[in-house]
């Protein structure tokens, strides 16, 4: 596949000198990164490096203590996660944030339900749209009406990614999307992530699996104890270099 070049194209997301402290504890110190459309950037580092904090800053869960966030060239500041979502940013968390007792289609439209006249739910339209999307992404579930708790881990993850795909206009953040999955289901999710790239979305993925990082990403950004150690083009680095950046051991 031809690698897109980003010279001259404006980044979808630009983080500049992001700093985040909780009380006296510095979680992120002076972090800068840009993300382009049709690009996958992997965020790697040991537990406690600050990866999830960064995802929460981009998605509006936490406000940065200092620094700036630019989306499509416009400075933004999200007071909460719904503001980030309405700006076209979607997150797929490891714990998925799906409603177990609800159907797939109700999860797809959770908090954004389609209504008919008199405030009635437009179930048919939601089912059709959901079915079309899961078919498109090849998420193999019994039907759009299937209940989430009856699905396998990989099917649930597929639904979470399909939902993010449906609503994301600019950027998808994936926080350890395959941590709890087996080999076959992981491969399926990775295929879905590639499909997101083909849709020209910008993608930031946190993964503890360096194999996965090298399979999926265009660039790798390394964090260590809240510090940004560096960014490497995936094609121009190797696991040894990334491991030494993560651990600080050369």
N, C-alpha and C positions, 0 to 999 in steps of 0.2 A: 504494500500500500504506500502511496506517496505521502511523505510527511509534509504537512502544511507548514509553510514558513509564515512567521508572524511579523516580519519586518514591516514597519510602517502601519500595521493594523493596530487599532486602539484596543487595549485590554478590556475584557468584559468586567473584570474585578481588579482593583488595585488597592493593596494594603500598604500603607506607608508608616513606618516607625511606630507600629502598634505596641503599646505597653499595657499590661493588665496586672493590677495588684489587688489581692483580697486582704484587706487590713495591711499588715506589714509584710505579707508574703507576696513576692513577685512571681506570677505565674508565666507571664510572657514579657520578654524584654527586647524592645527595639526590633520588631519583626516586620520585614517588607517583602511583598511578593505580588507579582501580577499574573493573572490567568486570562488566557485567550479562548475565543470560541473554537470548538473542535480540538481542544487540547485536554489531555489528562495529566494532572500533576499529582504525584503521590507525596503524602506528608508522613514521614517516618521518624521514629525515636522511641526510646524506652518508655515504660509506664512512668507517668509523672513528668514527661517532657513538655507537656502543654498542648498536645495535639487536639484533644477534645475541647479544651478552653478556646482554642482558635476557631474551631468549627462553631462553637456557641457565640463567639463574637461576630462572625460573619453572618450567622443566621438570626441575630437579634436577641438571643437569650441573655447574653452579657453585653454591657456597653464597655468599650475600651476605656482605660483610665487616661490614655493619651494616644495620639496618632490619628490617622485619617483613613476612611474607607471611601473609595470611588467606584461607582457602578456605571458602566457605559459613559465614562467621562464626567458624571455628575457626582458631587460629594453627597454622601448619604449618611444618615445616622438613624439606626433602627431602635425605636423605643421598646419594641417587643418582637417576638417571632412572627406575628401575623403581618407586621409591616414588611419584614424581609420577604415573606411569602408573596405578598401582593406586589413586590418589586421583581418577582420572577425567580426567587431563590428557594430551592427545595432541599430538604435533608432526609437521608435514609439512615436512621440510627441502627446500631447493632440490635437493640431491643425492639426495633421496628415501629413502635408506637401504633400498632394496629388494634382495633377493638375486636377482641376474640369472639364475642358472642354475636357479632354482626356479620352480614354477608359481605362478599368481596365487593359488590357494587356500592354498598353503603359505605364501606371503608374508602373506596375510591373517591367518594364525594363528601367525606366526613367534614362537617363544618362548612361545606359549600354545596349543599344539596340543591338539586334542580326542583323548582316548584311549578305547578300548573296554576290555573285560576283558583281562587279561594284558598291559596296556601297549601294545596294538596301536593304530596310528593309526586314528581314525575318519574315513577319507577321505570317505566318502559324505556324512556330516553336514557336514563342512567345505566340500565342493564345493557342496552345496545352499545352505548359508548364504551362501557367497560369491556364488553366482549370483544369489540373491535380492537381495543388497545392490547388486551392480553393475547389475542391472536397474532397481532402485528409483532409483538415482542416474543412470541412463541412461549408464553408462560402457560404451562400445561396444567390447567385446573379443571375440575368437573364442569363447572359453569360459573357465570357471573353471580349466580345466586347461592353458591356454596358458602358455608359458614367457615370463617377463618380458623376456628379451633380444630376443624376436621382436616386441615391441610398440613402437608409436611413443612419442615423448616425452609426448604428450598422454594416451595410453592409460595409460602408467606413472603419470603424475601423478594420473589418475583412480583408479587402483588405490590409490595412497598416500592419497588423500583418503578413499576408501571405507574403507580400513583404519582411519584415524583416526576416521571417523564411527562405525564399528562398536564401537570400544572407548572412545571419549570419553564420559564421563557428564556432564562439566561444561564443559570448556574445550578449544578447539582452537587451537593456535598454528601459523600458516602463515608460513614464512620464504621470501619470494620464490617463491611457488608457480608463477608463470608466466614466470619470467625467460628460460627457454630455449625457450619455445613460440611458435608462429606465431599469427596473428590468430584463426583458427577454433578452434584448440585452447585458446587463452586464454579465448575466450568460453565454451567448454564448462566450463572449470575455474571461471570466475566464476559460472556457473549452479549448479555444485555447491556453491560457497561460500554462495550464497543459500539453497540447500536446507538447509545446516547451520544457518543462522539461523532458518529455519522450524521446525527441530527444537528450537528454544529453547536452543541451546548459546551460550556466550559465545565470541567469536572475536577473536583478536588477529592481525592480518596485517601483515607487513613487505612493502612494495612500493616499488620505485624509480619506478614509473609513477604519476604524479599523476592521469592520466586514470582509471586503475584505482581508485585511492584514492577519487576523487570518485564513481565508479560504485558502489562497494561499501560504503563506510564510513558509520557514523552519527556517529563522532567521529574526529578526527585528532590524534595526539599527536606533537609535534616534538622531536627530540633533536639537539643540536649539541655535538660533542666531549664527550659524556658528561653534558652538562647538559640538563635538561628545560626547553625554551624555553616550552612552553605546550600547552594542549589546546583545540581548537576544535570546535564542532558543525559538521559538514560542510555542512549546509544554510545556515549563517550565515557562511561564509567563502568565499574564492575562491583560485584558484591563486596569484595574485600575493602574497597575504598569506602563504600557506604557504611559497612560495619564499623570501620575504624572511626568514621565521622560520628556514628551513633554512640559509640562507647568511649571515644577519646583515647583509645589504645592503638598505637601504631605498630 
